[in-house]
Amino acid sequence: MAAGKEIRGKIKSVENTRKITKAMEMVSTSKMRKAQERMRAARPYSEKVLEIATNLGRANPEYVHDFMRTNDAKSVGMIVVTSDKGLAGGLNTNILRAVTSKIRDLQNQGCTTKTVAIGSKGLAFLNRMGAPVLAHAVQLGDTPHLDRLIGPVKVLLDAYSKGEVSEVYLCYTRFINTMQQEPVIQRLLPLQRLEAPRAQVVSADVQGTQLEETHAGQGGKRVLSWEYIYEPDVQTVIDDLLVRYVESLIYVAVAENMASEQSARTVAMKAASDNAKRVIDEFKLIYNKTRQAAITKELSEIVAGAAAV
């Protein structure tokens, strides 16, 4: 029965593993809900900042911020967002594969890359492939904090303002639903011409603005002109708003990546638990067959011995 004892040991080992994966699945499910709520809560802020910045840009078309200017630098910046932990299926593998492909394409075009890593997995990968990492932020926990993200990201934003990089890309995993997450490489800088995310509802109570409504020509279309009161001046206000807007985009990307991480981990741990159950059933079947064979052999020996007597 040595074989039977060995199989019982394997069954016990797989059962212990299944308990761990089941617990991790339940924890990830709880964290996934919170991460999704955090991700959805971050979006209105980004949209509101964009709305205000769009209105300011239309009111002052002569001023162009550094983030909207283009340059001819032969270097490109990349902000790579990954998770700090593993056991999340192909989440990190997919985005890092996309980053590798993008870096290869840029090198073929004669451009070098400068990177900022957010997450331990991305930092380790970029170091292994020899990509220059200007700054990094790791061990962010389950809740992203903007003050921990601003420092590393500002290094790349300042490099763009100085004309050291021609473009900045944001690489992260977009959350679609629990079963689907999509690796995304989004151009962050230079900013396109600002457009409000949706049709704006005109309100009479707009603090600090005067809204004038006129009827233009034959179509009778409404033309809205915004006259803001600036403190201290228009350049300072627009500069601060656009920096906040870019920071909010990065925060939303990190929040989406965390939601994707928890979703991917939930699915991966469920698959691991189901696979462990299947392995346990197979081991039990083998154990029962082995045990039955041993009993049959003993009975045969007893019958043969009795016949010999």
MIROVO-318765 format. One line per 2 residues: number of its first residue (from 1); their letters; for each residue x, y, z of C-alpha. Coordinates in steps of 0.1 Angstrom, whole numbers, plus 5000, padded with zeros to 4 digits. Layout:
<recs>
NUM) a) X,Y,Z  ...
</recs>
This chain:
<recs>
1) ma) 5000,5000,5000  5030,5023,4996
3) ag) 5015,5036,4963  4982,5043,4980
5) ke) 4999,5062,5008  5018,5083,4983
7) ir) 4986,5091,4964  4969,5101,4997
9) gk) 4997,5125,5004  4993,5141,4969
11) ik) 4956,5144,4975  4962,5162,5008
13) sv) 4988,5185,4992  4964,5195,4963
15) en) 4935,5200,4988  4957,5225,5008
17) tr) 4966,5243,4976  4929,5245,4966
19) ki) 4921,5261,5000  4947,5288,4993
21) tk) 4935,5295,4958  4899,5296,4970
23) am) 4907,5321,4997  4927,5343,4972
25) em) 4897,5342,4948  4873,5354,4975
27) vs) 4898,5382,4986  4903,5393,4950
29) ts) 4865,5394,4944  4861,5417,4973
31) km) 4890,5440,4963  4877,5439,4927
33) rk) 4844,5456,4936  4862,5483,4956
35) aq) 4887,5489,4927  4859,5492,4902
37) er) 4841,5518,4924  4874,5537,4928
39) mr) 4879,5537,4890  4844,5549,4883
41) aa) 4847,5576,4910  4879,5590,4894
43) rp) 4864,5595,4859  4841,5625,4867
45) ys) 4870,5646,4880  4890,5640,4849
47) ek) 4861,5649,4827  4853,5681,4846
49) vl) 4889,5693,4845  4889,5686,4807
51) ei) 4856,5705,4804  4870,5736,4822
53) at) 4903,5734,4803  4884,5732,4770
55) nl) 4864,5763,4778  4896,5782,4788
57) gr) 4913,5771,4756  4884,5784,4735
59) an) 4884,5817,4754  4922,5821,4749
61) pe) 4931,5805,4716  4963,5826,4714
63) yv) 4979,5808,4743  4994,5773,4736
65) hd) 5007,5753,4766  5039,5733,4764
67) fm) 5019,5700,4765  5002,5710,4732
69) rt) 5034,5719,4714  5053,5694,4692
71) nd) 5090,5691,4689  5115,5671,4669
73) ak) 5133,5652,4696  5145,5617,4687
75) sv) 5134,5603,4721  5100,5590,4732
77) gm) 5088,5587,4768  5067,5557,4780
79) iv) 5048,5554,4814  5044,5516,4819
81) vt) 5017,5507,4845  5018,5471,4858
83) sd) 5009,5453,4890  5032,5448,4920
85) kg) 5021,5412,4925  5017,5382,4903
87) la) 4991,5354,4900  4970,5376,4877
89) gg) 4969,5354,4846  4983,5371,4815
91) ln) 4976,5407,4827  5013,5418,4830
93) tn) 5025,5396,4801  5001,5411,4776
95) il) 5009,5448,4784  5046,5441,4785
97) ra) 5045,5423,4752  5027,5453,4737
99) vt) 5054,5477,4753  5082,5455,4738
101) sk) 5066,5457,4704  5062,5495,4706
103) ir) 5098,5500,4718  5110,5478,4689
105) dl) 5090,5499,4664  5104,5531,4678
107) qn) 5139,5518,4676  5133,5509,4639
109) qg) 5123,5545,4634  5156,5557,4649
111) ct) 5141,5569,4683  5153,5560,4717
113) tk) 5130,5555,4747  5129,5569,4782
115) tv) 5106,5550,4806  5088,5555,4840
117) ai) 5077,5523,4857  5047,5521,4879
119) gs) 5045,5486,4895  5072,5461,4904
121) kg) 5066,5438,4875  5071,5465,4849
123) la) 5102,5478,4867  5118,5443,4868
125) fl) 5110,5437,4831  5124,5471,4819
127) nr) 5156,5465,4839  5160,5431,4824
129) mg) 5155,5444,4788  5180,5472,4794
131) ap) 5155,5501,4789  5165,5534,4806
133) vl) 5142,5539,4836  5141,5576,4847
135) ah) 5119,5570,4878  5096,5544,4893
137) av) 5068,5539,4918  5063,5505,4934
139) ql) 5044,5489,4963  5014,5512,4958
141) gd) 4990,5489,4977  4954,5484,4968
143) tp) 4946,5521,4967  4965,5545,4943
145) hl) 4976,5577,4959  4982,5606,4935
147) dr) 5010,5621,4957  5031,5589,4951
149) li) 5025,5590,4914  5032,5627,4907
151) gp) 5069,5625,4915  5080,5598,4891
153) vk) 5056,5610,4863  5067,5647,4867
155) vl) 5102,5636,4856  5089,5626,4822
157) ld) 5065,5656,4819  5093,5680,4826
159) ay) 5114,5662,4800  5087,5668,4774
161) sk) 5083,5705,4784  5121,5709,4779
163) ge) 5119,5693,4744  5139,5662,4754
165) vs) 5112,5638,4743  5088,5642,4713
167) ev) 5060,5621,4726  5048,5605,4759
169) yl) 5028,5572,4759  5007,5558,4787
171) cy) 5007,5520,4788  4982,5502,4810
173) tr) 4955,5476,4810  4920,5490,4804
175) fi) 4892,5474,4824  4863,5463,4802
177) nt) 4845,5438,4824  4854,5410,4849
179) mq) 4862,5386,4821  4880,5409,4797
181) qe) 4908,5434,4801  4926,5451,4772
183) pv) 4962,5462,4770  4963,5499,4759
185) iq) 4992,5521,4746  4977,5556,4746
187) rl) 4995,5588,4735  4995,5612,4764
189) lp) 5015,5640,4751  5013,5662,4730
191) lq) 4977,5668,4739  4953,5669,4710
193) rl) 4930,5700,4706  4909,5699,4737
195) ea) 4873,5688,4733  4847,5684,4759
197) pr) 4838,5647,4765  4801,5652,4760
199) aq) 4776,5680,4752  4777,5705,4780
201) vv) 4746,5716,4798  4745,5754,4801
203) sa) 4739,5765,4837  4731,5800,4849
205) dv) 4751,5795,4880  4787,5793,4867
207) qg) 4810,5807,4894  4836,5831,4881
209) tq) 4822,5833,4845  4797,5854,4826
211) le) 4778,5835,4799  4766,5855,4769
213) et) 4741,5840,4745  4737,5853,4710
215) ha) 4718,5840,4680  4741,5836,4650
217) gq) 4727,5844,4615  4701,5824,4598
219) gg) 4704,5791,4615  4697,5806,4649
221) kr) 4725,5786,4665  4735,5795,4700
223) vl) 4771,5808,4703  4785,5808,4738
225) sw) 4814,5830,4747  4831,5825,4780
227) ey) 4845,5855,4799  4865,5842,4829
229) iy) 4879,5862,4857  4914,5849,4862
231) ep) 4935,5849,4894  4964,5855,4892
233) dv) 4965,5853,4853  4953,5832,4824
235) qt) 4986,5815,4817  4990,5803,4853
237) vi) 4954,5790,4855  4957,5771,4822
239) dd) 4991,5757,4830  4979,5743,4864
241) ll) 4947,5729,4848  4964,5710,4821
243) vr) 4990,5696,4845  4961,5685,4867
245) yv) 4943,5670,4837  4974,5649,4827
247) es) 4978,5638,4863  4941,5627,4864
249) li) 4946,5607,4832  4975,5588,4848
251) yv) 4955,5583,4880  4925,5569,4861
253) av) 4949,5546,4842  4964,5533,4874
255) ae) 4930,5528,4890  4918,5509,4858
257) nm) 4949,5488,4859  4943,5479,4896
259) as) 4907,5469,4888  4919,5448,4859
261) eq) 4945,5432,4882  4919,5421,4907
263) sa) 4895,5409,4880  4923,5389,4863
265) rt) 4934,5374,4897  4898,5365,4905
267) va) 4895,5346,4872  4929,5330,4875
269) mk) 4923,5318,4911  4889,5304,4901
271) aa) 4905,5285,4873  4932,5273,4896
273) sd) 4906,5261,4922  4886,5243,4895
275) na) 4917,5227,4881  4927,5216,4917
277) kr) 4893,5200,4922  4897,5181,4889
279) vi) 4932,5169,4899  4918,5157,4933
281) de) 4890,5138,4916  4916,5121,4893
283) fk) 4938,5112,4923  4909,5098,4942
285) li) 4899,5077,4912  4935,5064,4909
287) yn) 4936,5057,4947  4903,5038,4946
289) kt) 4915,5017,4916  4948,5010,4933
291) rq) 4931,5000,4966  4906,4978,4947
293) aa) 4935,4961,4929  4953,4954,4961
295) it) 4921,4939,4977  4915,4918,4946
297) ke) 4951,4905,4947  4948,4896,4984
299) ls) 4916,4877,4978  4931,4859,4949
301) ei) 4961,4848,4971  4937,4836,4998
303) va) 4916,4816,4974  4948,4801,4958
305) ga) 4961,4792,4992  4929,4775,5002
307) aa) 4928,4756,4969  4963,4743,4975
309) v) 4954,4729,5009
</recs>
